[in-house]
């Protein structure tokens, strides 16, 4: 680890405390209702941005910082304070870093944040383009049922698609995953209430369990796949969807869900002895934890194929592949790699 990254790691807790304190004081002093609306999310906002910076500095992922910044800009713009809140967040981190860490390390750490600060207005203009084109009608129809918590209606609608000849695996790839992305997009743009996002998530989990219980496309085999989120990743729907997909492809799947520590994932792999471990990594800030899992599983089960997917995995691809994992965003490719059909990295 370079000296600047090491200094940031050493002082991270102190830096986050200073950033939280400054943000709170600024919002209270200026008495702005739009900024105050973010106060309930303050601790998580500061913590997640701090973890992102930790990975950016430690793994030299400045490009990932720019891409993640676009998400922050879009989410903040949709919630009211927009560029003011973003500028305040960046300024607070810069001031904390320069106040706690000595030169030249503080200058190296502050440089990418200053660059983001100088591009703040451009980021918020670009945030408007993140809305993208409307979702296909079929995806919208499914999303409407999901956000209403209408499990029965969604199940009947999916059953009609299968009756018309669409395989369950195609429903997962062509409808359920795009619906998940659309729900995430609507949340980012503040178009969903918190309860609607929860209804959609719980309803989708129930639908996936129903699909997985249906007849498999391929007969059940003795091969076993272990599926898990990386440690501290709370997004459990993607691994649930992958588990259902693999079961329909004839795999015997063991799913560990979310937030299990690296040593427990490795212990599960050593006990279950899967042909493949498939990890979901939504945020690049979870890269250190993902690499810990790869290292520990390889030490205990070297013959196990390790496949990592998710948006965060794409941003951390070089480090994951250097550690011996494979990275993909495609369920079918993950299935083929786990089966030993494909032998090269994508």
Beta strands, then each sheet from edge to edge (+ up, - down):
strand 1: 224-229
strand 2: 252-255
strand 3: 276-280
strand 4: 305-309
strand 5: 326-327
sheet 1: 2+ 1+ 3+ 4+ 5+
end
